[in-house]
Amino acid sequence: MEPSKHQHSLDEYGVGDEKKKELCQPSPEDKKPPQLDFELQKTGDVLISTETWSDDHLPIDILLLTAESCDFLSCLSFLDQPFKSYKFGIGYVYFGYLGDARNQEKLKVALVNCSKGAAVPGGSLTVVQNAVRVLGPKAVFSVGTCISLGLEKARIGDVVISSRLITTEGFKTPASPRLGNLAPDAPYGWKAPLKHPDEWEITVHCNGDILSQSLRATFQIVNICERYPEAIAIETEGEGVYAAAYDANIEWVIVKGVASYFHQSQSATAEWMSFASAMAASVVAKMLNDPAVFQEWPHYNQGKSD
């Protein structure tokens, strides 16, 4: 079998002998992922009612952005009372609600999908820019999967929340202030949605860097672990999300589930992609559980004069 075009030797990435031995050993991740305590829909099973576009649904509170089908389906499964509407310029938007509404209204949430990547046509930059102008959210969450830079950094199935984002140019951007303060509380009280909770231990990482680059650019970097020693994982949409949210002056955060390892020879399986997406979406649902936290946060353009 010929090696994958993305397969590189561990020496090339500055991995020592002991670490090479650890990475090359068979691991539990070769198995199928644990069962969830809920059933994810398949694309053909998504039967959501369509409503005529109305500004009565606006502004929303939270924008959820996904790039893969499994990410979209995972987020959709947590939305209460979902429906979809079409708006020229942003396409179909899936609306719904999240949060514990015992003492206040639930959060109004919109879910949109983008192409994989930041500055590509239909990528995260363009989609978030257009969606924010129409929907007027308080914050945007980029939800999906990422690639761990090593077993010692984040294990498959773990969830990584960006404390800093490293962009293609090497800039290290801290998380936006409100969500940056909220993220450290995410692991407390969160339970992984597993059918058998003791089957797999999942960690939520709140204090690591996420490297946001195209995978083609990333695989061309020699000694990536040495160049970015604080980076936990790699993903591809964060740079666009940050740029769009910064220009719009709204909160942003990247929440990604680990679906594979950077040094493994095979790409992530569909099963682990869906599992990692479900873990990330579950953490986001927990972060959005208390609507009172977001009550005073400003919407896009709120308070600005024409």
C-alpha positions as CSV (number, residue, x, y, z in Angstrom):
1,M,0.0,0.0,0.0
2,E,1.3,3.4,-0.9
3,P,1.7,5.9,1.9
4,S,-0.9,8.7,2.1
5,K,0.2,12.1,0.7
6,H,-0.3,13.5,4.2
7,Q,1.7,10.7,5.9
8,H,5.0,11.9,7.3
9,S,7.7,10.3,9.4
10,L,7.7,11.0,13.1
11,D,11.3,12.2,12.9
12,E,10.2,15.0,10.6
13,Y,8.0,16.4,13.3
14,G,10.7,16.3,16.0
15,V,9.2,13.3,17.9
16,G,11.7,11.4,20.0
17,D,12.3,7.6,20.2
18,E,10.1,7.1,23.3
19,K,7.3,9.2,21.8
20,K,7.6,7.4,18.5
21,K,7.2,4.1,20.4
22,E,4.1,5.4,22.1
23,L,2.5,6.7,18.9
24,C,3.2,3.5,16.9
25,Q,1.8,1.1,19.5
26,P,-1.8,-0.2,18.9
27,S,-4.3,1.9,20.9
28,P,-7.9,1.6,22.0
29,E,-8.7,4.2,19.4
30,D,-8.4,1.5,16.8
31,K,-11.8,0.3,18.0
32,K,-15.2,1.8,17.4
33,P,-16.2,4.7,19.7
34,P,-18.4,4.2,22.7
35,Q,-22.2,4.3,22.2
36,L,-23.9,7.6,22.9
37,D,-27.0,7.8,25.2
38,F,-28.9,9.3,22.3
39,E,-29.2,8.5,18.6
40,L,-27.8,10.9,16.1
41,Q,-29.9,11.5,13.1
42,K,-28.7,10.6,9.6
43,T,-28.8,13.2,6.9
44,G,-31.8,11.6,5.2
45,D,-33.7,11.5,8.5
46,V,-33.7,15.3,9.0
47,L,-37.3,16.3,8.6
48,I,-37.5,19.8,9.9
49,S,-40.4,22.1,9.1
50,T,-39.7,25.1,6.9
51,E,-41.2,28.4,7.8
52,T,-41.3,31.6,5.7
53,W,-38.5,34.0,6.7
54,S,-39.6,36.5,9.3
55,D,-37.6,39.1,11.2
56,D,-39.8,38.2,14.2
57,H,-37.2,35.5,15.0
58,L,-34.4,38.1,15.2
59,P,-32.1,39.0,16.7
60,I,-30.8,35.6,17.8
61,D,-28.6,35.2,20.8
62,I,-26.1,32.5,19.6
63,L,-24.8,31.5,16.2
64,L,-23.6,28.0,15.8
65,L,-21.2,27.3,12.9
66,T,-20.4,23.8,11.6
67,A,-18.4,22.6,8.6
68,E,-19.1,18.9,8.4
69,S,-22.3,17.0,8.1
70,C,-21.6,15.2,11.4
71,D,-21.0,18.5,13.2
72,F,-24.3,19.9,11.9
73,L,-26.3,16.8,12.9
74,S,-24.7,16.8,16.4
75,C,-25.7,20.4,17.0
76,L,-29.1,19.9,15.5
77,S,-29.8,17.1,17.9
78,F,-29.5,19.5,20.9
79,L,-31.8,22.2,19.5
80,D,-35.3,22.5,21.0
81,Q,-38.2,23.2,18.7
82,P,-36.1,23.4,15.5
83,F,-37.3,24.8,12.3
84,K,-35.6,26.2,9.2
85,S,-36.0,29.3,7.0
86,Y,-34.4,30.5,3.8
87,K,-32.8,33.9,3.4
88,F,-31.1,35.0,0.2
89,G,-27.4,35.7,0.9
90,I,-27.1,33.2,3.8
91,G,-29.2,30.3,2.6
92,Y,-31.0,27.9,5.0
93,V,-30.8,28.7,8.6
94,Y,-31.9,26.3,11.3
95,F,-33.4,28.0,14.3
96,G,-34.1,26.6,17.7
97,Y,-33.6,27.1,21.4
98,L,-31.1,26.1,24.1
99,G,-30.9,26.5,27.8
100,D,-32.7,25.8,31.1
101,A,-35.8,27.9,31.0
102,R,-37.0,27.5,34.5
103,N,-36.5,31.2,35.4
104,Q,-36.1,32.9,32.0
105,E,-36.5,32.4,28.3
106,K,-34.3,30.0,26.5
107,L,-31.6,31.3,24.2
108,K,-32.5,31.8,20.6
109,V,-30.0,29.9,18.5
110,A,-29.3,29.7,14.8
111,L,-27.3,26.9,13.2
112,V,-25.5,27.4,9.8
113,N,-23.1,25.3,7.8
114,C,-20.0,26.4,5.9
115,S,-17.4,24.9,3.7
116,K,-14.3,23.5,5.4
117,G,-11.7,26.2,5.7
118,A,-11.5,29.8,6.5
119,A,-10.9,32.0,3.4
120,V,-12.2,29.5,0.8
121,P,-15.4,30.3,-1.0
122,G,-18.3,29.6,1.4
123,G,-15.8,29.2,4.2
124,S,-16.1,30.3,7.8
125,L,-15.0,33.9,7.2
126,T,-17.7,34.7,4.5
127,V,-20.5,32.7,6.1
128,V,-20.0,34.2,9.6
129,Q,-19.8,37.7,8.2
130,N,-23.0,37.3,6.2
131,A,-24.9,35.5,9.0
132,V,-23.9,38.0,11.6
133,R,-25.2,41.0,9.6
134,V,-28.6,39.3,9.1
135,L,-29.1,37.4,12.4
136,G,-27.5,39.9,14.9
137,P,-26.1,37.4,17.4
138,K,-24.3,38.1,20.6
139,A,-21.7,35.3,20.1
140,V,-20.6,32.7,17.6
141,F,-19.5,29.2,18.4
142,S,-17.5,27.2,15.9
143,V,-18.4,23.5,16.7
144,G,-16.9,20.4,15.1
145,T,-13.8,18.2,15.2
146,C,-10.1,18.7,15.4
147,I,-6.9,16.8,15.2
148,S,-4.8,16.3,18.4
149,L,-1.1,17.0,18.2
150,G,-0.3,14.1,20.5
151,L,-1.6,11.5,22.9
152,E,-0.1,13.5,25.8
153,K,-2.0,16.7,24.7
154,A,-5.5,15.5,24.0
155,R,-6.9,12.0,23.6
156,I,-9.4,11.0,20.9
157,G,-12.9,11.9,22.1
158,D,-11.7,14.8,24.3
159,V,-13.1,18.3,23.7
160,V,-10.8,21.3,23.2
161,I,-12.1,24.9,23.9
162,S,-9.8,27.6,22.5
163,S,-8.1,29.7,25.1
164,R,-5.9,31.1,22.3
165,L,-6.0,30.7,18.6
166,I,-2.8,30.5,16.5
167,T,-3.4,31.7,13.0
168,T,-1.5,31.1,9.7
169,E,0.6,34.2,10.3
170,G,1.6,32.9,13.7
171,F,-0.5,35.4,15.7
172,K,-1.7,34.1,19.1
173,T,-5.1,35.6,19.7
174,P,-6.7,35.2,23.2
175,A,-10.3,34.1,23.4
176,S,-12.9,36.9,23.5
177,P,-13.3,38.2,27.0
178,R,-16.8,37.0,28.0
179,L,-16.6,33.5,26.5
180,G,-13.0,33.3,27.7
181,N,-14.3,33.8,31.3
182,L,-17.1,31.3,30.7
183,A,-15.0,28.5,29.2
184,P,-13.1,27.4,32.4
185,D,-16.5,26.4,34.0
186,A,-17.5,24.1,31.1
187,P,-16.1,20.9,32.5
188,Y,-17.9,21.3,35.9
189,G,-21.2,19.5,35.9
190,W,-20.8,18.3,32.4
191,K,-21.3,14.6,31.8
192,A,-20.4,13.0,28.5
193,P,-23.5,11.7,26.8
194,L,-22.4,8.0,26.9
195,K,-24.6,5.0,27.2
196,H,-22.0,3.4,29.5
197,P,-20.3,6.4,31.2
198,D,-17.4,4.3,32.6
199,E,-16.5,3.0,29.2
200,W,-14.5,6.0,28.1
201,E,-12.9,8.9,30.0
202,I,-13.3,12.3,28.3
203,T,-11.5,15.4,29.2
204,V,-12.6,19.0,28.4
205,H,-9.4,21.1,27.7
206,C,-10.0,24.8,28.5
207,N,-6.4,26.2,28.6
208,G,-4.7,25.2,25.4
209,D,-3.9,26.8,22.1
210,I,-5.7,25.7,18.9
211,L,-3.7,25.9,15.7
212,S,-6.1,27.1,12.9
213,Q,-4.6,26.5,9.4
214,S,-5.5,24.6,6.3
215,L,-4.4,21.0,6.6
216,R,-2.3,21.4,3.4
217,A,-0.3,24.2,5.1
218,T,0.0,22.3,8.3
219,F,1.4,19.2,6.8
220,Q,4.1,21.2,5.2
221,I,5.4,22.5,8.5
222,V,8.5,20.7,9.8
223,N,8.7,20.0,13.5
224,I,5.2,21.3,14.2
225,C,5.3,20.2,17.8
226,E,8.5,22.2,18.4
227,R,7.2,25.3,16.6
228,Y,3.9,25.3,18.5
229,P,4.7,23.6,21.8
230,E,1.6,25.0,23.6
231,A,-0.8,23.9,20.8
232,I,-3.1,21.1,21.7
233,A,-4.9,20.6,18.4
234,I,-5.4,21.7,14.8
235,E,-8.6,22.8,13.1
236,T,-9.4,24.7,9.9
237,E,-12.3,27.2,10.5
238,G,-11.2,29.2,13.6
239,E,-9.2,31.9,11.8
240,G,-12.2,32.9,9.7
241,V,-14.5,32.8,12.7
242,Y,-12.1,35.0,14.7
243,A,-11.7,37.6,11.9
244,A,-15.4,37.9,11.3
245,A,-16.3,38.1,14.9
246,Y,-13.6,40.7,15.6
247,D,-14.8,42.9,12.8
248,A,-18.4,42.6,14.1
249,N,-17.3,43.2,17.7
250,I,-19.1,40.0,19.0
251,E,-17.9,37.1,21.2
252,W,-16.4,34.0,19.6
253,V,-15.1,30.6,20.7
254,I,-13.9,27.4,19.0
255,V,-15.2,24.1,20.6
256,K,-13.9,21.0,18.8
257,G,-13.9,17.3,19.6
258,V,-10.7,15.3,18.9
259,A,-11.4,12.8,16.1
260,S,-7.8,11.7,15.3
261,Y,-4.1,12.2,15.9
262,F,-1.8,14.3,13.7
263,H,0.8,11.6,13.5
264,Q,-1.5,8.7,12.7
265,S,-1.2,7.2,9.2
266,Q,-4.9,7.0,8.6
267,S,-7.5,9.8,8.6
268,A,-10.3,9.8,11.2
269,T,-13.2,7.3,10.6
270,A,-16.7,8.5,10.1
271,E,-17.6,6.9,13.5
272,W,-15.0,8.8,15.4
273,M,-15.9,12.0,13.6
274,S,-19.5,11.7,14.6
275,F,-18.5,10.8,18.2
276,A,-16.1,13.7,18.5
277,S,-18.8,16.1,17.1
278,A,-21.3,14.9,19.6
279,M,-19.0,15.5,22.5
280,A,-18.3,19.0,21.3
281,A,-21.9,19.8,20.7
282,S,-22.8,18.5,24.2
283,V,-20.2,20.7,25.8
284,V,-21.6,23.7,23.9
285,A,-25.1,22.9,25.1
286,K,-23.8,22.8,28.7
287,M,-22.1,26.2,28.2
288,L,-25.4,27.6,27.0
289,N,-27.5,26.0,29.7
290,D,-28.0,29.2,31.8
291,P,-29.6,31.9,29.6
292,A,-29.2,34.5,32.5
293,V,-25.4,34.5,31.8
294,F,-26.0,36.0,28.3
295,Q,-28.8,38.3,29.2
296,E,-26.7,41.5,29.3
297,W,-24.4,40.6,26.4
298,P,-24.9,43.1,23.5
299,H,-26.2,41.9,20.1
300,Y,-24.3,42.7,16.9
301,N,-24.7,46.4,16.2
302,Q,-26.6,47.0,19.4
303,G,-26.0,50.6,20.7
304,K,-24.3,51.7,17.5
305,S,-25.5,54.8,15.8
306,D,-26.0,54.9,12.0
